[in-house]
Amino acid sequence: MSILGNLKRCEVFLGLNDEELLKIAELPSCEEKVYQSQEVIFKSGGDARHFFMVEEGQVNLVLRETSGRDQLPMQTVVRTITKGGTFGWSALVPPHVRILGAVARTQCKVLRIGGRELRSLFDREPHLGYEVAKSLLNVIAWRFRNIEQLLVTGKGSSFF
């Protein structure tokens, strides 16, 4: 499938028309990347330079914990992102620092877009940025509601 076709299925780009999606697809930093199972895509705490969308496979968003000075860090899977889902939204939101890490759960193909280029496009095309921001806020709010549910009840939604 083409990059444009994949962007049409992306949860944060659903409100955009083909002409607007083409502007994203034509950004120089918009590229497909393949990651092998268990490959680290990015670590928490680092600079958030790219925004991602899963085209194929699954990606785990992980929280890294250390139990003690002599123990290896443990990873807790916070969420699994699947086809059409996005991650790395910190590249679009200041202070542009990764909150969680991302690790390929399976071999996966992702679309990677430079956050700086995407933000510049949104500055030039405010309507486009507004539509993406609305969708992104819905995604973030849904994820936080699921985390809250998990913390309160000990159970996440069936999609968590």
C-alpha positions in Angstrom: 0.0 0.0 0.0 1.2 3.5 -0.7 2.2 6.0 2.0 -0.9 8.1 1.1 -3.1 5.0 1.6 -1.6 4.3 5.0 -2.0 7.9 6.1 -5.7 7.6 5.3 -5.9 4.8 7.9 -4.0 6.7 10.5 -6.0 7.6 13.6 -4.8 11.2 13.8 -5.1 12.0 10.1 -8.7 10.7 9.7 -10.1 14.3 9.4 -7.8 15.2 6.5 -8.6 15.1 2.7 -6.3 13.6 0.1 -4.7 16.9 -0.8 -3.8 17.5 2.9 -2.5 14.0 3.3 -0.3 14.4 0.3 1.4 17.4 1.9 2.3 15.1 4.8 3.4 12.2 2.5 5.7 14.6 0.6 7.6 15.8 3.6 11.3 14.9 3.1 11.4 13.1 6.5 8.3 10.9 5.8 9.7 7.4 5.3 8.9 3.8 6.0 11.1 1.9 8.4 11.2 -1.8 9.3 12.0 -3.0 12.8 12.7 -6.5 13.9 10.9 -8.1 16.9 12.3 -6.8 20.2 14.2 -4.0 18.4 14.2 -0.7 20.3 12.6 2.1 18.3 13.3 4.8 20.9 14.0 5.0 24.6 12.2 7.1 27.2 13.7 10.4 28.2 15.3 11.1 24.8 14.6 13.9 22.4 11.3 13.3 20.5 12.3 13.9 16.9 9.8 11.7 15.1 6.2 10.9 15.0 5.2 7.3 14.1 2.3 5.3 12.6 2.2 1.5 12.5 1.6 0.2 9.0 2.1 -3.5 9.8 2.9 -5.5 13.0 2.8 -4.3 16.6 4.8 -1.9 18.8 4.9 -1.9 22.6 5.0 1.3 24.5 7.1 0.6 27.6 7.9 2.1 30.9 11.4 1.2 32.1 11.9 0.6 35.8 14.9 -0.1 37.9 14.4 -2.1 41.1 17.8 -1.7 42.6 21.3 -0.8 41.8 22.5 -4.4 41.1 19.4 -5.4 39.1 18.7 -5.1 35.4 15.9 -2.6 34.4 12.5 -4.1 33.9 10.1 -3.0 31.2 6.4 -2.7 31.8 4.2 -2.7 28.7 1.8 0.2 29.0 0.1 -0.2 25.6 0.4 -2.1 22.3 0.0 -0.1 19.1 -1.3 -1.9 16.1 -2.0 -1.1 12.4 -3.2 2.5 11.9 -2.2 3.5 15.5 0.3 6.2 16.3 3.0 6.7 18.8 5.7 9.2 19.5 3.3 12.1 19.8 5.8 13.9 22.0 7.5 15.0 18.8 4.4 17.3 18.2 4.0 18.5 21.8 6.5 20.6 23.8 8.9 19.9 25.5 9.5 17.2 22.9 10.8 14.6 25.3 9.9 10.9 25.2 7.7 9.8 28.1 7.7 6.1 27.3 10.0 3.9 25.2 8.9 2.0 22.1 9.9 -1.6 21.3 8.8 -3.6 18.3 6.6 -6.4 19.7 6.7 -8.2 16.3 8.5 -7.4 13.1 6.8 -4.2 12.0 6.8 -1.6 9.4 6.2 2.0 10.5 5.8 5.3 8.9 8.2 7.8 10.5 7.7 11.6 10.1 10.0 14.3 11.4 8.3 16.2 14.2 9.9 19.5 13.3 8.8 19.3 9.6 5.3 18.3 10.7 5.0 21.2 13.1 6.2 23.6 10.4 3.6 22.3 8.0 0.9 22.8 10.7 2.2 26.4 11.2 1.9 27.1 7.4 -1.5 25.3 7.2 -3.3 26.0 10.5 -6.5 24.2 9.4 -4.5 21.0 8.9 -2.7 21.4 12.3 -6.1 22.0 14.0 -7.6 18.8 12.6 -4.6 16.8 13.6 -4.6 18.4 17.0 -8.2 17.5 17.6 -7.6 13.8 16.6 -4.4 13.6 18.6 -6.2 15.0 21.7 -8.8 12.3 21.4 -6.1 9.6 21.1 -4.2 10.9 24.2 -7.5 11.4 26.2 -8.6 7.8 25.4 -5.2 6.4 26.5 -5.2 8.4 29.7 -8.8 7.2 30.5 -7.6 3.6 30.0 -4.6 4.1 32.3 -6.9 5.7 34.9 -9.3 2.8 34.7 -6.4 0.4 35.1 -5.2 2.2 38.2 -8.6 2.5 39.8 -10.0 -1.0 39.0 -7.0 -3.0 38.1 -8.5 -3.7 34.7 -7.9 -1.9 31.5 -10.3 -1.9 28.6 -10.4 -4.8 26.2 -8.2 -2.8 23.8 -5.6 -1.9 26.5 
